[in-house]
Amino acid sequence: MNLPHISIVGGGIGGLSAALALQHFGYRVRIFEQARELREVGAGVVITPNAMHALDFLGVGERVAKEAGPTETFVVSRHFATGEVLKARPQNDFGERYGAAYHQVHRVDLHTALVSAVARNDPDCLHVGHCFEALTQGSENLVATFTNGKTFASDVLIGCDGGASKVRACVFGDEVVNYTGQVAFRALLPMADVPAIIHEHPFAMYVGLNRYFLHYPLRHRTMMNVIGVGREPRWQDEGWRVAATVDEFASHYDDLYPPALQLIHAITPGALFKWGLRDREPLNRYTKGRVTMLGDAAHPMTPFLGQGACMAIEDAMVLGRAFAASNSFEEAFCRYENTRRERANGVQLASRRHADEIQGVTAKGPNPGADASDRGLYSYNPVTVPLTRADETHSTTREPLN
């Protein structure tokens, strides 16, 4: 298939993974990123075996694993107030069970590995300072316009610009991005500042009524990633990187297991941020004409199953394979969408449901619920999963995956 001009809007994990997958199969791409500099924020991200299969195949898995360090335990669920262990599962058999590892990764390390790999394949493919504004589709190509006044013609375009995707709004209509009623706090701190009892048991998620609190180490246990997500009826601030104070965070979690509350108080002023979680309904169709959507732009993920980055990486791997297996972009987009829609939309809805479990909204009260492993999500391999035929359609999943 001769497609000399493939554009990707968005230089995050999804966009870079898509570029790397397409490059692997011999396609040249251009990535347009609105930021002036290609970089990620300081935060942790979970990369589970389903996504590690793709990173390993694309040649960046070893680097990511080296930066992350080993993960001895991937989930320890504890009672919010007492710290009692409710559920624990060792990680050391994941390679044997799934053929790929589980890693807790600094987002910067993952992003840097992807940028380096993409740029090594094509140093000229990255275009920063390009904020997408509009596009027009024709019979021969499409033309994307950016707020800096530049325009670029492409054979196809892949929208990877996140949950508030401008590409999605342009192609499928400008629907409201809804506030979910959840506010998240996050911070990174040196392990030297972590209370001793937490240092000894660094992997934990505390489940409580309307809230959960999570901590896990990064970079060979030199840093601690801290996240708290709780239900708040209103959210006024815009943005996903709003400065927050330690006192504000602690006031929402004042009945937390005391050593974990001490961890909040150990956060350095200026190192804490908050944001209101936003959501859209999953798309019934990912593709329209010469445009398709990928990652959060197609199926915005809440963080409760730890699958946001993983679903984008899965999407990217399947998209690259679909292009390699097809004779036209229409066939490639159809194979990609038909293979991914049920899986990714189902995980999006399952993540919403999991929030109700761990935050005690169900009749059981706060409980560990069925996590991503329990739901069988790690058994999926985007490198080998059969591609759905272009003439075969699946209905969009409307019930969460069990």
GUKEBA-642952 format. One record per residue (C-alpha): residue number from 1; x, y, z. Coordinates in Angstrom, 3 decimals, m for minus. Layout:
N
<nr=NUM c1=X c2=Y c3=Z>
...
// end
This chain:
402
<nr=1 c1=0.000 c2=0.000 c3=0.000>
<nr=2 c1=1.529 c2=3.304 c3=m1.116>
<nr=3 c1=0.756 c2=5.970 c3=1.485>
<nr=4 c1=3.603 c2=8.496 c3=1.500>
<nr=5 c1=1.924 c2=11.000 c3=3.816>
<nr=6 c1=0.521 c2=9.805 c3=7.164>
<nr=7 c1=m0.124 c2=12.480 c3=9.791>
<nr=8 c1=m0.498 c2=11.907 c3=13.523>
<nr=9 c1=m1.927 c2=14.649 c3=15.725>
<nr=10 c1=m0.608 c2=14.316 c3=19.272>
<nr=11 c1=2.894 c2=13.492 c3=20.500>
<nr=12 c1=1.984 c2=11.643 c3=23.688>
<nr=13 c1=2.327 c2=7.935 c3=24.402>
<nr=14 c1=m0.425 c2=6.961 c3=21.947>
<nr=15 c1=0.798 c2=9.123 c3=19.080>
<nr=16 c1=4.427 c2=8.074 c3=19.480>
<nr=17 c1=3.485 c2=4.387 c3=19.767>
<nr=18 c1=1.401 c2=4.680 c3=16.604>
<nr=19 c1=4.281 c2=6.336 c3=14.793>
<nr=20 c1=6.720 c2=3.658 c3=15.934>
<nr=21 c1=4.390 c2=0.828 c3=14.896>
<nr=22 c1=3.808 c2=2.337 c3=11.455>
<nr=23 c1=7.533 c2=2.964 c3=11.007>
<nr=24 c1=8.212 c2=m0.648 c3=11.910>
<nr=25 c1=6.062 c2=m1.757 c3=8.979>
<nr=26 c1=7.757 c2=0.607 c3=6.562>
<nr=27 c1=5.561 c2=3.710 c3=6.657>
<nr=28 c1=6.772 c2=7.268 c3=7.013>
<nr=29 c1=4.792 c2=9.494 c3=9.376>
<nr=30 c1=4.652 c2=13.060 c3=10.617>
<nr=31 c1=3.732 c2=13.802 c3=14.234>
<nr=32 c1=2.199 c2=17.185 c3=15.059>
<nr=33 c1=2.334 c2=18.156 c3=18.731>
<nr=34 c1=0.871 c2=21.389 c3=20.106>
<nr=35 c1=3.489 c2=21.833 c3=22.860>
<nr=36 c1=6.660 c2=23.733 c3=22.072>
<nr=37 c1=8.712 c2=20.870 c3=23.424>
<nr=38 c1=8.100 c2=17.124 c3=23.321>
<nr=39 c1=8.068 c2=16.086 c3=26.948>
<nr=40 c1=5.945 c2=14.305 c3=29.517>
<nr=41 c1=4.997 c2=15.179 c3=33.089>
<nr=42 c1=6.528 c2=13.730 c3=36.220>
<nr=43 c1=4.158 c2=10.917 c3=37.148>
<nr=44 c1=3.941 c2=7.155 c3=37.249>
<nr=45 c1=2.250 c2=4.927 c3=34.712>
<nr=46 c1=1.532 c2=1.203 c3=34.845>
<nr=47 c1=2.581 c2=m0.859 c3=31.822>
<nr=48 c1=1.041 c2=m4.302 c3=32.083>
<nr=49 c1=1.889 c2=m7.443 c3=30.048>
<nr=50 c1=m0.683 c2=m6.726 c3=27.330>
<nr=51 c1=1.098 c2=m3.468 c3=26.469>
<nr=52 c1=4.617 c2=m4.763 c3=27.160>
<nr=53 c1=4.138 c2=m7.279 c3=24.326>
<nr=54 c1=3.919 c2=m4.343 c3=21.908>
<nr=55 c1=6.814 c2=m2.400 c3=23.447>
<nr=56 c1=8.984 c2=m5.519 c3=23.310>
<nr=57 c1=8.036 c2=m6.131 c3=19.665>
<nr=58 c1=8.767 c2=m2.504 c3=18.743>
<nr=59 c1=12.189 c2=m2.586 c3=20.386>
<nr=60 c1=11.682 c2=m0.282 c3=23.376>
<nr=61 c1=10.563 c2=m2.764 c3=26.032>
<nr=62 c1=14.076 c2=m3.548 c3=27.255>
<nr=63 c1=14.877 c2=0.125 c3=27.777>
<nr=64 c1=11.602 c2=0.754 c3=29.608>
<nr=65 c1=12.159 c2=m2.253 c3=31.868>
<nr=66 c1=15.723 c2=m1.170 c3=32.614>
<nr=67 c1=14.593 c2=2.324 c3=33.638>
<nr=68 c1=11.719 c2=1.010 c3=35.767>
<nr=69 c1=13.499 c2=m1.734 c3=37.661>
<nr=70 c1=11.869 c2=m4.934 c3=38.937>
<nr=71 c1=8.367 c2=m4.977 c3=40.400>
<nr=72 c1=8.051 c2=m7.587 c3=43.134>
<nr=73 c1=4.336 c2=m7.129 c3=43.799>
<nr=74 c1=1.908 c2=m5.463 c3=41.458>
<nr=75 c1=m1.129 c2=m5.073 c3=43.714>
<nr=76 c1=m1.632 c2=m4.937 c3=47.445>
<nr=77 c1=m5.101 c2=m3.709 c3=48.394>
<nr=78 c1=m5.485 c2=m2.429 c3=51.946>
<nr=79 c1=m8.267 c2=m1.121 c3=54.163>
<nr=80 c1=m8.385 c2=2.669 c3=53.890>
<nr=81 c1=m8.306 c2=3.356 c3=57.641>
<nr=82 c1=m6.510 c2=0.373 c3=59.201>
<nr=83 c1=m4.063 c2=m0.641 c3=56.480>
<nr=84 c1=m5.194 c2=m4.282 c3=56.765>
<nr=85 c1=m4.196 c2=m6.258 c3=53.668>
<nr=86 c1=m7.348 c2=m7.222 c3=51.750>
<nr=87 c1=m5.735 c2=m8.652 c3=48.639>
<nr=88 c1=m2.198 c2=m9.271 c3=47.395>
<nr=89 c1=m0.770 c2=m10.909 c3=44.315>
<nr=90 c1=2.905 c2=m11.518 c3=43.482>
<nr=91 c1=4.269 c2=m10.391 c3=40.138>
<nr=92 c1=7.167 c2=m12.751 c3=39.636>
<nr=93 c1=5.218 c2=m15.255 c3=37.530>
<nr=94 c1=3.880 c2=m12.761 c3=34.989>
<nr=95 c1=6.528 c2=m13.555 c3=32.392>
<nr=96 c1=5.639 c2=m17.233 c3=32.590>
<nr=97 c1=1.876 c2=m16.653 c3=32.616>
<nr=98 c1=1.624 c2=m13.967 c3=29.954>
<nr=99 c1=4.938 c2=m13.956 c3=28.124>
<nr=100 c1=5.659 c2=m10.353 c3=29.143>
<nr=101 c1=6.399 c2=m8.455 c3=32.338>
<nr=102 c1=4.568 c2=m5.852 c3=34.435>
<nr=103 c1=6.300 c2=m2.539 c3=35.163>
<nr=104 c1=5.593 c2=0.643 c3=37.087>
<nr=105 c1=7.253 c2=3.297 c3=34.980>
<nr=106 c1=8.008 c2=6.999 c3=35.194>
<nr=107 c1=6.032 c2=8.544 c3=32.330>
<nr=108 c1=9.060 c2=10.600 c3=31.321>
<nr=109 c1=11.123 c2=7.430 c3=30.895>
<nr=110 c1=8.487 c2=5.777 c3=28.700>
<nr=111 c1=7.951 c2=8.923 c3=26.667>
<nr=112 c1=11.687 c2=9.468 c3=26.203>
<nr=113 c1=12.176 c2=5.877 c3=25.041>
<nr=114 c1=9.428 c2=6.297 c3=22.449>
<nr=115 c1=10.685 c2=9.699 c3=21.253>
<nr=116 c1=14.220 c2=8.330 c3=20.855>
<nr=117 c1=13.046 c2=5.289 c3=18.887>
<nr=118 c1=10.775 c2=7.314 c3=16.581>
<nr=119 c1=13.423 c2=9.993 c3=15.965>
<nr=120 c1=16.069 c2=7.359 c3=15.319>
<nr=121 c1=13.894 c2=5.966 c3=12.525>
<nr=122 c1=13.188 c2=9.423 c3=11.098>
<nr=123 c1=14.740 c2=12.551 c3=12.667>
<nr=124 c1=12.418 c2=14.806 c3=10.659>
<nr=125 c1=9.063 c2=13.315 c3=11.669>
<nr=126 c1=8.475 c2=15.354 c3=14.857>
<nr=127 c1=6.828 c2=18.763 c3=14.518>
<nr=128 c1=6.259 c2=20.688 c3=17.758>
<nr=129 c1=4.351 c2=23.937 c3=18.218>
<nr=130 c1=1.526 c2=22.746 c3=15.955>
<nr=131 c1=m1.876 c2=23.030 c3=17.639>
<nr=132 c1=m4.539 c2=21.375 c3=15.493>
<nr=133 c1=m7.387 c2=23.645 c3=14.412>
<nr=134 c1=m9.346 c2=22.080 c3=11.540>
<nr=135 c1=m9.259 c2=19.731 c3=8.584>
<nr=136 c1=m10.940 c2=19.278 c3=5.240>
<nr=137 c1=m11.242 c2=15.934 c3=3.485>
<nr=138 c1=m11.224 c2=15.428 c3=m0.275>
<nr=139 c1=m11.246 c2=12.515 c3=m2.668>
<nr=140 c1=m7.449 c2=12.501 c3=m3.026>
<nr=141 c1=m6.213 c2=13.661 c3=0.391>
<nr=142 c1=m7.009 c2=15.729 c3=3.445>
<nr=143 c1=m5.581 c2=19.027 c3=4.630>
<nr=144 c1=m4.975 c2=19.795 c3=8.310>
<nr=145 c1=m4.778 c2=23.392 c3=9.510>
<nr=146 c1=m2.931 c2=24.477 c3=12.647>
<nr=147 c1=m3.302 c2=27.603 c3=14.770>
<nr=148 c1=0.165 c2=28.778 c3=13.741>
<nr=149 c1=m1.235 c2=29.234 c3=10.230>
<nr=150 c1=0.472 c2=26.233 c3=8.671>
<nr=151 c1=m1.325 c2=23.590 c3=6.633>
<nr=152 c1=m0.274 c2=20.063 c3=5.717>
<nr=153 c1=m1.755 c2=17.664 c3=3.193>
<nr=154 c1=m1.875 c2=13.950 c3=4.069>
<nr=155 c1=m3.253 c2=10.727 c3=2.711>
<nr=156 c1=m4.660 c2=9.887 c3=6.151>
<nr=157 c1=m4.641 c2=11.367 c3=9.652>
<nr=158 c1=m4.675 c2=9.646 c3=13.042>
<nr=159 c1=m6.123 c2=11.604 c3=15.974>
<nr=160 c1=m4.089 c2=10.880 c3=19.123>
<nr=161 c1=m4.724 c2=14.151 c3=20.951>
<nr=162 c1=m6.279 c2=12.871 c3=24.161>
<nr=163 c1=m9.642 c2=12.837 c3=25.875>
<nr=164 c1=m10.497 c2=16.403 c3=24.837>
<nr=165 c1=m9.447 c2=15.647 c3=21.252>
<nr=166 c1=m9.879 c2=18.510 c3=18.793>
<nr=167 c1=m9.592 c2=16.053 c3=15.919>
<nr=168 c1=m12.510 c2=14.049 c3=17.311>
<nr=169 c1=m14.572 c2=17.230 c3=17.724>
<nr=170 c1=m13.813 c2=18.265 c3=14.162>
<nr=171 c1=m14.663 c2=14.887 c3=12.627>
<nr=172 c1=m17.441 c2=13.562 c3=14.864>
<nr=173 c1=m18.917 c2=16.727 c3=16.378>
<nr=174 c1=m18.050 c2=18.864 c3=19.372>
<nr=175 c1=m19.665 c2=16.882 c3=22.192>
<nr=176 c1=m19.236 c2=17.867 c3=25.828>
<nr=177 c1=m16.304 c2=16.430 c3=27.771>
<nr=178 c1=m18.022 c2=15.583 c3=31.042>
<nr=179 c1=m16.614 c2=16.015 c3=34.533>
<nr=180 c1=m16.814 c2=12.583 c3=36.167>
<nr=181 c1=m17.284 c2=13.797 c3=39.737>
<nr=182 c1=m13.754 c2=12.649 c3=40.602>
<nr=183 c1=m10.745 c2=14.780 c3=41.587>
<nr=184 c1=m7.249 c2=13.309 c3=41.499>
<nr=185 c1=m4.148 c2=14.438 c3=43.388>
<nr=186 c1=m0.678 c2=13.264 c3=42.382>
<nr=187 c1=2.904 c2=13.813 c3=43.456>
<nr=188 c1=6.379 c2=12.309 c3=43.251>
<nr=189 c1=8.775 c2=12.352 c3=46.173>
<nr=190 c1=12.207 c2=10.889 c3=46.895>
<nr=191 c1=12.183 c2=7.544 c3=48.680>
<nr=192 c1=14.390 c2=9.124 c3=51.333>
<nr=193 c1=11.356 c2=11.197 c3=52.398>
<nr=194 c1=8.997 c2=8.217 c3=52.648>
<nr=195 c1=7.982 c2=6.985 c3=56.145>
<nr=196 c1=9.859 c2=3.823 c3=57.128>
<nr=197 c1=6.821 c2=1.524 c3=57.272>
<nr=198 c1=5.747 c2=2.613 c3=53.775>
<nr=199 c1=9.331 c2=2.243 c3=52.548>
<nr=200 c1=9.256 c2=m1.401 c3=53.681>
<nr=201 c1=5.951 c2=m2.079 c3=51.879>
<nr=202 c1=5.940 c2=0.390 c3=48.977>
<nr=203 c1=3.152 c2=m1.094 c3=46.818>
<nr=204 c1=m0.370 c2=m0.424 c3=48.074>
<nr=205 c1=m3.836 c2=0.779 c3=47.144>
<nr=206 c1=m6.130 c2=1.803 c3=50.013>
<nr=207 c1=m9.833 c2=1.397 c3=49.236>
<nr=208 c1=m12.319 c2=3.585 c3=51.089>
<nr=209 c1=m15.726 c2=5.170 c3=50.828>
<nr=210 c1=m15.728 c2=7.618 c3=47.886>
<nr=211 c1=m11.914 c2=7.639 c3=47.758>
<nr=212 c1=m8.884 c2=5.523 c3=47.088>
<nr=213 c1=m5.202 c2=6.182 c3=47.693>
<nr=214 c1=m2.355 c2=4.567 c3=45.800>
<nr=215 c1=1.433 c2=4.553 c3=46.108>
<nr=216 c1=4.149 c2=2.643 c3=44.301>
<nr=217 c1=7.884 c2=3.128 c3=43.661>
<nr=218 c1=9.578 c2=4.144 c3=40.414>
<nr=219 c1=13.099 c2=4.078 c3=39.016>
<nr=220 c1=14.493 c2=1.204 c3=41.058>
<nr=221 c1=12.767 c2=2.386 c3=44.235>
<nr=222 c1=14.404 c2=5.811 c3=44.190>
<nr=223 c1=11.081 c2=7.685 c3=43.873>
<nr=224 c1=7.556 c2=7.189 c3=45.170>
<nr=225 c1=4.500 c2=7.877 c3=43.033>
<nr=226 c1=1.477 c2=9.014 c3=45.070>
<nr=227 c1=m2.096 c2=9.268 c3=43.793>
<nr=228 c1=m5.394 c2=9.979 c3=45.527>
<nr=229 c1=m8.729 c2=9.992 c3=43.695>
<nr=230 c1=m11.958 c2=10.993 c3=45.407>
<nr=231 c1=m15.508 c2=11.952 c3=44.579>
<nr=232 c1=m16.249 c2=15.668 c3=44.583>
<nr=233 c1=m19.585 c2=17.006 c3=43.310>
<nr=234 c1=m18.128 c2=20.107 c3=41.678>
<nr=235 c1=m14.914 c2=21.018 c3=39.931>
<nr=236 c1=m14.182 c2=24.589 c3=38.957>
<nr=237 c1=m10.560 c2=24.695 c3=37.843>
<nr=238 c1=m9.588 c2=23.986 c3=34.249>
<nr=239 c1=m6.563 c2=21.924 c3=33.352>
<nr=240 c1=m5.020 c2=18.665 c3=34.488>
<nr=241 c1=m1.986 c2=20.176 c3=36.207>
<nr=242 c1=m3.481 c2=22.545 c3=38.776>
<nr=243 c1=m1.196 c2=23.309 c3=41.723>
<nr=244 c1=m2.465 c2=21.950 c3=45.048>
<nr=245 c1=m1.338 c2=22.200 c3=48.652>
<nr=246 c1=m0.406 c2=19.377 c3=50.971>
<nr=247 c1=m2.934 c2=20.620 c3=53.529>
<nr=248 c1=m5.709 c2=20.458 c3=50.941>
<nr=249 c1=m4.783 c2=16.909 c3=49.951>
<nr=250 c1=m4.486 c2=15.785 c3=53.569>
<nr=251 c1=m7.821 c2=17.339 c3=54.521>
<nr=252 c1=m9.612 c2=15.056 c3=52.041>
<nr=253 c1=m7.789 c2=11.981 c3=53.398>
<nr=254 c1=m7.548 c2=12.743 c3=57.123>
<nr=255 c1=m8.942 c2=9.314 c3=58.123>
<nr=256 c1=m6.415 c2=7.453 c3=55.957>
<nr=257 c1=m4.141 c2=4.768 c3=57.439>
<nr=258 c1=m1.748 c2=6.925 c3=59.523>
<nr=259 c1=1.547 c2=5.938 c3=57.807>
<nr=260 c1=m0.047 c2=6.645 c3=54.414>
<nr=261 c1=m1.281 c2=10.014 c3=55.702>
<nr=262 c1=2.287 c2=10.713 c3=56.810>
<nr=263 c1=3.314 c2=10.038 c3=53.218>
<nr=264 c1=1.005 c2=12.827 c3=52.051>
<nr=265 c1=2.523 c2=15.210 c3=54.592>
<nr=266 c1=6.010 c2=14.283 c3=53.328>
<nr=267 c1=5.258 c2=15.730 c3=49.870>
<nr=268 c1=7.400 c2=18.767 c3=49.119>
<nr=269 c1=5.411 c2=22.003 c3=48.656>
<nr=270 c1=5.144 c2=22.776 c3=44.966>
<nr=271 c1=5.366 c2=19.109 c3=43.955>
<nr=272 c1=1.628 c2=18.368 c3=44.263>
<nr=273 c1=m0.947 c2=18.727 c3=41.499>
<nr=274 c1=m4.638 c2=17.974 c3=41.038>
<nr=275 c1=m7.078 c2=17.670 c3=38.189>
<nr=276 c1=m10.725 c2=16.866 c3=37.614>
<nr=277 c1=m11.231 c2=13.594 c3=35.745>
<nr=278 c1=m13.193 c2=14.071 c3=32.554>
<nr=279 c1=m14.863 c2=11.534 c3=30.317>
<nr=280 c1=m16.708 c2=11.010 c3=27.050>
<nr=281 c1=m18.782 c2=8.135 c3=25.830>
<nr=282 c1=m16.777 c2=5.667 c3=23.727>
<nr=283 c1=m17.063 c2=6.182 c3=19.996>
<nr=284 c1=m19.313 c2=3.809 c3=18.071>
<nr=285 c1=m17.040 c2=4.439 c3=15.095>
<nr=286 c1=m13.352 c2=5.338 c3=15.242>
<nr=287 c1=m13.053 c2=6.179 c3=11.546>
<nr=288 c1=m14.601 c2=8.670 c3=9.177>
<nr=289 c1=m13.152 c2=8.973 c3=5.718>
<nr=290 c1=m9.404 c2=9.456 c3=5.882>
<nr=291 c1=m9.327 c2=9.979 c3=9.672>
<nr=292 c1=m9.260 c2=7.484 c3=12.523>
<nr=293 c1=m8.959 c2=7.929 c3=16.284>
<nr=294 c1=m6.612 c2=6.230 c3=18.744>
<nr=295 c1=m6.168 c2=6.051 c3=22.523>
<nr=296 c1=m8.058 c2=8.470 c3=24.739>
<nr=297 c1=m9.269 c2=10.367 c3=21.663>
<nr=298 c1=m11.407 c2=7.302 c3=20.844>
<nr=299 c1=m12.067 c2=5.844 c3=24.304>
<nr=300 c1=m11.028 c2=8.141 c3=27.202>
<nr=301 c1=m9.839 c2=6.000 c3=30.111>
<nr=302 c1=m10.334 c2=6.769 c3=33.762>
<nr=303 c1=m7.362 c2=5.527 c3=35.827>
<nr=304 c1=m9.116 c2=2.908 c3=37.948>
<nr=305 c1=m7.868 c2=m0.165 c3=36.056>
<nr=306 c1=m4.481 c2=1.321 c3=35.195>
<nr=307 c1=m5.064 c2=0.763 c3=31.474>
<nr=308 c1=m5.058 c2=4.205 c3=29.855>
<nr=309 c1=m1.554 c2=4.081 c3=28.377>
<nr=310 c1=m1.855 c2=0.347 c3=27.778>
<nr=311 c1=m4.968 c2=0.692 c3=25.614>
<nr=312 c1=m3.280 c2=3.392 c3=23.517>
<nr=313 c1=m0.224 c2=1.153 c3=23.009>
<nr=314 c1=m2.471 c2=m1.784 c3=22.086>
<nr=315 c1=m4.325 c2=0.446 c3=19.598>
<nr=316 c1=m1.038 c2=1.538 c3=18.039>
<nr=317 c1=0.261 c2=m1.993 c3=17.618>
<nr=318 c1=m2.949 c2=m3.215 c3=15.986>
<nr=319 c1=m3.078 c2=m0.145 c3=13.731>
<nr=320 c1=0.443 c2=m0.806 c3=12.457>
<nr=321 c1=m0.380 c2=m4.458 c3=11.794>
<nr=322 c1=m3.610 c2=m3.495 c3=10.045>
<nr=323 c1=m1.713 c2=m1.235 c3=7.645>
<nr=324 c1=0.798 c2=m4.007 c3=6.943>
<nr=325 c1=m1.999 c2=m6.503 c3=6.210>
<nr=326 c1=m4.136 c2=m4.278 c3=3.960>
<nr=327 c1=m4.204 c2=m3.105 c3=0.369>
<nr=328 c1=m5.799 c2=0.288 c3=1.063>
<nr=329 c1=m6.146 c2=2.715 c3=3.924>
<nr=330 c1=m9.897 c2=2.014 c3=3.983>
<nr=331 c1=m9.194 c2=m1.670 c3=4.554>
<nr=332 c1=m6.533 c2=m0.880 c3=7.177>
<nr=333 c1=m8.798 c2=1.461 c3=9.120>
<nr=334 c1=m11.634 c2=m1.060 c3=8.982>
<nr=335 c1=m9.425 c2=m3.896 c3=10.255>
<nr=336 c1=m8.086 c2=m1.662 c3=13.020>
<nr=337 c1=m11.484 c2=m0.423 c3=14.156>
<nr=338 c1=m13.175 c2=m3.813 c3=14.000>
<nr=339 c1=m10.344 c2=m5.418 c3=15.963>
<nr=340 c1=m10.069 c2=m2.753 c3=18.644>
<nr=341 c1=m13.483 c2=m1.219 c3=19.244>
<nr=342 c1=m15.037 c2=m3.931 c3=21.384>
<nr=343 c1=m11.888 c2=m4.471 c3=23.428>
<nr=344 c1=m11.010 c2=m0.814 c3=24.092>
<nr=345 c1=m14.553 c2=0.454 c3=24.623>
<nr=346 c1=m15.207 c2=m2.438 c3=26.968>
<nr=347 c1=m12.164 c2=m1.614 c3=29.078>
<nr=348 c1=m13.235 c2=2.032 c3=29.232>
<nr=349 c1=m16.616 c2=1.042 c3=30.651>
<nr=350 c1=m15.067 c2=m1.544 c3=32.969>
<nr=351 c1=m12.818 c2=1.131 c3=34.454>
<nr=352 c1=m15.863 c2=3.220 c3=35.356>
<nr=353 c1=m17.423 c2=0.235 c3=37.075>
<nr=354 c1=m14.233 c2=m0.580 c3=38.966>
<nr=355 c1=m14.305 c2=2.917 c3=40.490>
<nr=356 c1=m17.629 c2=2.054 c3=42.103>
<nr=357 c1=m16.121 c2=m1.094 c3=43.631>
<nr=358 c1=m12.964 c2=0.364 c3=45.125>
<nr=359 c1=m14.723 c2=3.531 c3=46.276>
<nr=360 c1=m17.515 c2=1.613 c3=47.987>
<nr=361 c1=m20.493 c2=2.736 c3=45.908>
<nr=362 c1=m21.787 c2=m0.822 c3=45.481>
<nr=363 c1=m23.632 c2=m2.834 c3=48.128>
<nr=364 c1=m20.379 c2=m4.545 c3=49.145>
<nr=365 c1=m18.872 c2=m1.282 c3=50.347>
<nr=366 c1=m15.213 c2=m0.463 c3=49.629>
<nr=367 c1=m13.475 c2=m3.570 c3=48.293>
<nr=368 c1=m10.616 c2=m4.465 c3=45.942>
<nr=369 c1=m13.058 c2=m5.463 c3=43.213>
<nr=370 c1=m12.069 c2=m7.294 c3=40.042>
<nr=371 c1=m8.851 c2=m5.678 c3=38.879>
<nr=372 c1=m7.389 c2=m5.772 c3=35.367>
<nr=373 c1=m5.757 c2=m9.144 c3=35.980>
<nr=374 c1=m8.970 c2=m10.635 c3=37.392>
<nr=375 c1=m10.796 c2=m9.445 c3=34.276>
<nr=376 c1=m8.318 c2=m11.244 c3=32.023>
<nr=377 c1=m7.024 c2=m8.055 c3=30.422>
<nr=378 c1=m3.380 c2=m9.114 c3=30.616>
<nr=379 c1=m3.964 c2=m12.157 c3=28.412>
<nr=380 c1=m4.460 c2=m9.961 c3=25.335>
<nr=381 c1=m1.469 c2=m9.746 c3=23.010>
<nr=382 c1=m1.789 c2=m6.972 c3=20.390>
<nr=383 c1=1.144 c2=m8.432 c3=18.447>
<nr=384 c1=m0.616 c2=m11.722 c3=17.754>
<nr=385 c1=m4.348 c2=m11.110 c3=18.245>
<nr=386 c1=m6.175 c2=m12.009 c3=15.000>
<nr=387 c1=m7.104 c2=m8.960 c3=12.951>
<nr=388 c1=m10.813 c2=m8.820 c3=12.287>
<nr=389 c1=m11.567 c2=m8.975 c3=8.576>
<nr=390 c1=m12.505 c2=m5.709 c3=6.924>
<nr=391 c1=m15.926 c2=m7.131 c3=6.049>
<nr=392 c1=m16.620 c2=m8.323 c3=9.605>
<nr=393 c1=m18.176 c2=m5.969 c3=12.122>
<nr=394 c1=m18.572 c2=m6.126 c3=15.882>
<nr=395 c1=m21.131 c2=m4.158 c3=17.854>
<nr=396 c1=m19.718 c2=m1.622 c3=20.268>
<nr=397 c1=m19.474 c2=m3.016 c3=23.780>
<nr=398 c1=m21.957 c2=m1.370 c3=26.109>
<nr=399 c1=m21.310 c2=m3.523 c3=29.157>
<nr=400 c1=m18.028 c2=m3.536 c3=31.071>
<nr=401 c1=m15.727 c2=m6.495 c3=30.519>
<nr=402 c1=m16.046 c2=m8.999 c3=33.341>
// end
